[in-house]
Amino acid sequence: MHFGIAFPSWIEAWRDCEVAEAEGFTHAWFYDTQLLCSDVYATMALAAEHTRTMKLGTLVAIPSNRIAPVTASAIATINAIAPGRVILGVGTGFTGRNTMGLPPLPVARMVEYVGQVRGLLAGEDVLIRDGQYERWIRLLSKDRRIGCINLDDPIPIHIAANAPKALAAAGEAGDGWITVAQDLAGLQSGSKAVMDSAAAHGRSFASGAGGKPYTTMLTTGCILAPGEPAASERVVRRVGPVTVVGVHAIWESSRGGHGFGLVNDDLAHAFDDYIEGYAAGHASPPDRRYLDVHEGHMMYLKPGEEAFVIPEMIPVLSLTGNPDEVLERCRTLAGAGVDNLALQAVPGMARDLIEEFSRHVIRRM
């Protein structure tokens, strides 16, 4: 199994990438969340310049953030800096869309977009629409000697999917599968859905073992020190920003938004009371409450938000435990078909995650 480090893109993540590469991490993944993070491709460019073997991928690019030729040119530019070390992850948008108060894109639009980007990266002419206009386009400076982009080394496209339509799209249009599934049943059923869809479309996967899609699972984790409780201040700071996203999703569901179908009325009401108080503290208008909810999303906890980091759920929603417990869980995930374990870091604490997982897990796998 490969180990990756996932970043809510911050511009100096390249410094952590250098360390992670030296410590045995094979991949670095970067979020495309425009209202929270640095620009994903600027961050990747610096990481590409400062690493030598590590593969670099978006996790994930959102079609509504850029038209297809912009994404194709951007990822092909990274491929010029890091030839053959680039992956384009694409999704319908969770954080990047929720932060703007918007639902995920329709899956059909994502599939069309992936087809357009794939065609451009293959050097083909692609039909795009802009309002009333339809035009054929291609990347015009595709000769690598010009020094702009690299289309010679293939760029695989991996699709983030958890719901049925998106899983079908991953089989129809993707080269790999990205998931947030934390349980073995979800991994197995999701992989089967992707493979069934691929077969229905006359496709197969060469990237994953046994003909399955190359599977990346996004999570986070913390190796506990001897005697350290799973709800220590350090652990809450490390994994809390990720585990509390479930509460954000529950709040979204209660408002008719996108929350992965998570429902808990009591928790939704409690968080709504908290966020109203938080918003009142800085006079945030009521029609922008989604901005208050998703401030710090997957990056840091807002003041008082630690109350919604449920101690019993930390080991369930993250790879948190003593060294042997976490190692065994990683081995189980590898046996269930996970090819790449993407461990999310939070700003200021990436080195701790890198060192812990390198020493206690990667070197012992």
C-alpha positions in Angstrom: 0.0 0.0 0.0 1.2 3.5 -0.8 0.9 6.3 1.7 0.1 9.9 0.8 -0.2 13.1 2.6 -3.2 15.3 1.9 -3.1 19.0 2.2 -5.8 21.6 2.4 -3.6 23.5 0.0 -1.3 26.0 1.7 1.4 27.6 -0.4 4.4 26.3 1.7 3.2 22.7 1.7 6.2 22.0 -0.5 8.4 22.1 2.7 6.3 19.3 4.2 6.4 17.4 0.9 10.2 17.3 1.0 10.1 15.8 4.5 7.3 13.4 3.6 9.1 12.1 0.5 12.2 11.5 2.6 10.1 9.6 5.2 8.6 7.1 2.7 5.4 8.9 1.6 4.9 8.2 -2.1 2.1 10.7 -2.9 0.9 14.2 -2.0 -2.6 15.3 -2.6 -3.9 18.9 -2.7 -7.4 20.2 -2.1 -9.1 22.6 -4.6 -11.0 24.8 -2.1 -10.9 28.3 -3.3 -12.4 30.1 -0.3 -10.3 28.4 2.3 -6.9 27.5 0.6 -4.1 28.7 -1.6 -4.5 28.0 -5.3 -4.1 24.3 -5.8 -2.0 24.4 -8.9 0.4 27.1 -7.5 0.8 24.9 -4.5 1.4 21.8 -6.6 4.0 23.6 -8.8 6.1 24.4 -5.8 5.8 20.8 -4.5 6.7 19.5 -8.0 9.9 21.7 -8.0 11.0 20.5 -4.6 10.4 16.7 -4.9 11.9 14.1 -7.0 9.9 10.9 -6.9 6.6 11.7 -5.1 3.4 11.7 -7.2 1.3 14.8 -6.9 -2.5 14.9 -7.4 -5.5 17.1 -7.0 -8.0 15.8 -4.4 -10.0 17.0 -6.0 -10.4 19.5 -8.8 -13.9 20.8 -9.1 -15.3 21.4 -12.7 -17.1 24.6 -11.8 -13.9 26.2 -10.5 -12.3 26.2 -14.0 -13.3 25.5 -17.6 -11.9 22.3 -19.0 -9.1 23.8 -21.0 -7.8 25.7 -18.0 -7.7 22.5 -15.9 -6.0 20.6 -18.8 -3.4 23.3 -19.2 -2.8 23.6 -15.5 -2.3 19.9 -14.8 -0.2 19.5 -18.0 2.0 22.4 -16.8 2.6 20.5 -13.5 3.4 17.5 -15.6 6.1 19.6 -17.3 7.7 20.3 -13.9 7.3 16.7 -12.6 7.1 14.5 -15.7 5.0 11.3 -15.1 4.4 12.2 -11.5 1.0 13.8 -11.8 -2.6 12.6 -11.1 -5.7 14.6 -11.8 -8.4 13.9 -9.2 -11.9 15.2 -10.1 -15.1 15.4 -8.1 -18.5 17.0 -8.0 -17.5 19.3 -5.1 -18.1 19.0 -1.4 -16.0 21.5 0.6 -15.3 23.7 -2.5 -19.0 24.0 -3.2 -20.4 23.9 0.3 -18.3 26.9 1.3 -20.1 28.9 -1.4 -23.5 27.6 -0.3 -23.9 25.5 -3.4 -24.8 21.8 -3.9 -22.5 19.4 -5.7 -22.4 19.5 -9.5 -24.6 17.0 -11.4 -22.6 13.9 -12.0 -23.4 14.0 -15.7 -21.6 17.4 -15.9 -18.6 16.0 -14.2 -18.4 13.1 -16.7 -18.6 15.4 -19.6 -15.9 17.6 -18.1 -13.6 14.6 -17.5 -14.1 13.6 -21.2 -13.2 17.1 -22.3 -10.0 17.3 -20.1 -9.0 13.7 -21.1 -9.3 14.6 -24.8 -7.3 17.8 -24.4 -4.6 15.9 -22.5 -4.5 13.4 -25.4 -3.8 16.2 -27.8 -7.2 15.8 -29.4 -9.7 18.4 -30.6 -12.6 18.8 -28.1 -16.0 20.5 -28.5 -16.9 23.0 -25.8 -19.9 25.2 -25.3 -19.9 28.8 -24.1 -23.5 30.1 -23.9 -24.8 30.1 -27.5 -21.4 29.2 -28.9 -20.0 25.7 -29.7 -16.3 25.6 -30.6 -13.7 23.0 -31.3 -10.5 23.6 -29.3 -7.1 22.0 -28.7 -4.0 22.7 -26.6 -1.9 24.5 -29.2 1.5 24.4 -27.6 1.6 20.7 -27.1 5.1 20.2 -28.5 7.1 19.8 -25.3 10.1 21.6 -26.8 8.2 24.8 -26.6 8.5 24.5 -22.8 4.8 25.1 -21.8 3.2 21.7 -21.1 3.9 18.0 -21.1 1.4 15.8 -22.9 4.0 13.0 -23.5 3.7 11.5 -20.0 0.2 10.2 -19.4 -1.9 11.9 -16.7 -4.4 9.5 -15.1 -7.7 10.9 -14.0 -9.1 9.6 -10.7 -12.7 10.3 -9.7 -13.9 10.9 -6.2 -17.1 9.0 -5.5 -19.2 7.7 -2.6 -22.9 7.9 -3.8 -24.3 5.5 -6.4 -24.3 7.9 -9.4 -20.8 9.1 -8.7 -19.5 5.5 -8.3 -21.0 4.6 -11.7 -19.2 7.7 -13.1 -15.9 6.5 -11.7 -16.3 3.2 -13.6 -17.5 5.0 -16.8 -14.9 7.7 -17.0 -12.1 7.3 -14.4 -8.7 5.6 -14.2 -8.9 5.3 -10.4 -11.3 5.8 -7.5 -11.0 8.2 -4.5 -13.3 7.6 -1.5 -13.9 8.7 2.1 -15.4 5.3 3.0 -14.0 4.3 6.4 -15.6 0.8 6.8 -14.7 -2.4 5.0 -18.3 -2.9 3.7 -18.3 0.5 2.1 -15.0 0.0 0.5 -16.1 -3.4 -0.9 -19.5 -2.3 -2.2 -18.0 0.9 -3.7 -15.3 -1.0 -5.5 -17.8 -3.4 -6.9 -20.0 -0.6 -8.1 -17.1 1.0 -9.9 -16.0 -2.2 -11.5 -19.6 -3.1 -12.5 -20.0 0.3 -14.2 -16.6 -0.1 -16.0 -17.6 -3.5 -17.3 -21.0 -2.1 -18.5 -19.1 0.6 -20.5 -16.5 -1.9 -21.9 -13.7 -0.6 -19.7 -11.2 -2.2 -17.4 -8.6 -1.0 -14.9 -4.9 -1.7 -15.2 -3.9 0.4 -12.3 -5.1 -1.5 -9.3 -4.3 -5.1 -8.2 -6.6 -7.8 -9.6 -8.1 -5.6 -12.2 -9.8 -3.3 -9.8 -9.5 0.5 -9.8 -6.5 2.1 -8.1 -8.2 3.1 -4.8 -7.3 6.1 -2.7 -8.9 6.4 0.7 -8.9 9.9 2.3 -8.7 10.0 6.1 -6.5 11.4 8.9 -4.9 10.0 12.0 -2.8 10.4 15.1 -0.4 7.9 16.8 -1.1 8.1 20.5 1.8 8.5 22.9 2.0 6.0 25.8 -0.9 6.8 28.2 -2.3 9.5 25.9 -6.1 9.5 25.7 -7.8 9.7 22.2 -9.4 13.0 23.3 -6.2 14.8 24.4 -5.8 18.4 23.4 -3.1 17.4 20.8 -5.3 14.8 19.2 -8.3 17.1 19.0 -6.2 19.8 17.3 -4.8 17.2 14.9 -7.9 15.2 13.9 -10.7 17.4 15.1 -10.9 19.6 12.0 -11.5 16.5 9.9 -13.8 14.6 12.2 -16.0 17.6 12.9 -16.8 17.7 9.2 -19.4 15.1 9.9 -21.2 17.6 12.1 -21.0 20.2 9.3 -22.6 17.6 7.0 -25.4 17.0 9.5 -26.0 20.7 9.7 -26.1 20.9 5.9 -28.6 18.0 5.8 -30.9 19.7 8.3 -31.0 22.7 6.0 -31.6 20.7 2.8 -28.0 20.9 1.7 -25.4 18.3 0.8 -24.5 16.3 3.9 -23.8 12.8 2.6 -27.2 11.8 3.9 -26.1 12.2 7.5 -29.0 13.0 9.8 -29.0 13.7 13.6 -31.7 16.2 14.6 -30.3 16.7 18.1 -26.8 17.3 16.9 -28.0 19.6 14.1 -30.0 21.8 16.6 -27.0 21.9 19.0 -24.6 23.0 16.2 -27.1 25.5 14.9 -27.3 27.1 18.3 -23.5 27.2 18.5 -23.1 28.7 15.0 -25.7 31.3 15.6 -23.7 32.4 18.7 -20.5 32.3 16.8 -21.9 34.3 13.9 -23.4 36.9 16.2 -19.9 37.5 17.6 -18.8 39.0 14.3 -22.1 40.3 13.0 -22.3 37.9 10.2 -25.6 38.3 8.2 -28.0 35.4 8.5 -28.1 34.7 4.8 -24.4 33.7 4.9 -24.5 31.2 7.7 -22.8 28.6 5.4 -19.7 30.8 5.4 -19.7 30.7 9.2 -20.2 26.9 9.3 -17.4 26.1 6.9 -14.9 28.5 8.2 -11.8 26.4 9.0 -13.4 23.3 7.4 -10.8 20.5 7.5 -8.2 23.0 8.5 -8.8 24.2 12.1 -11.5 24.4 14.7 -13.3 27.6 15.4 -13.4 28.8 19.0 -15.8 26.5 20.9 -16.1 24.0 18.0 -14.0 21.4 19.9 -17.2 20.7 21.9 -18.5 18.9 18.7 -15.4 16.6 18.4 -17.0 13.5 19.9 -14.2 11.5 21.7 -15.8 8.1 21.0 -15.9 8.9 17.3 -12.2 9.9 16.9 -11.0 6.2 16.5 -13.9 5.5 14.2 -13.5 8.5 11.8 -9.7 8.5 11.8 -6.7 6.3 12.1 -6.1 7.2 15.7 -4.8 4.8 18.3 -1.6 3.3 19.7 1.1 2.3 17.1 0.1 -1.4 16.9 -3.6 -0.6 16.6 -3.1 1.9 13.8 -0.7 -0.5 12.0 -3.2 -3.3 12.2 -5.9 -1.1 10.8 -3.7 0.0 7.9 -2.9 -3.7 7.1 -6.6 -4.5 7.2 -7.4 -1.6 4.8 -4.6 -2.8 2.4 -6.1 -6.3 2.5 -9.5 -4.7 1.7 -8.1 -3.2 -1.5 -6.9 0.3 -0.5 -3.9 1.1 -2.7 -3.3 4.6 -1.3 -3.9 5.8 2.2 -4.1 9.6 2.0 -3.6 11.1 5.5 -4.7 14.6 5.8 -2.5 17.1 7.6 -3.6 20.3 9.2 -1.6 23.6 9.0 1.2 23.6 11.5 1.0 19.9 12.4 2.0 18.1 9.3 5.5 17.2 10.5 4.1 15.3 13.5 1.8 13.2 11.3 4.7 12.5 8.8 7.1 11.4 11.5 4.6 9.3 13.5 3.3 7.4 10.5 6.7 6.9 8.9 8.2 5.5 12.1 5.3 3.4 13.4 3.4 2.4 10.3 5.2 2.8 6.9 8.5 1.2 8.0 6.6 -1.7 9.6 4.1 -2.5 6.8 
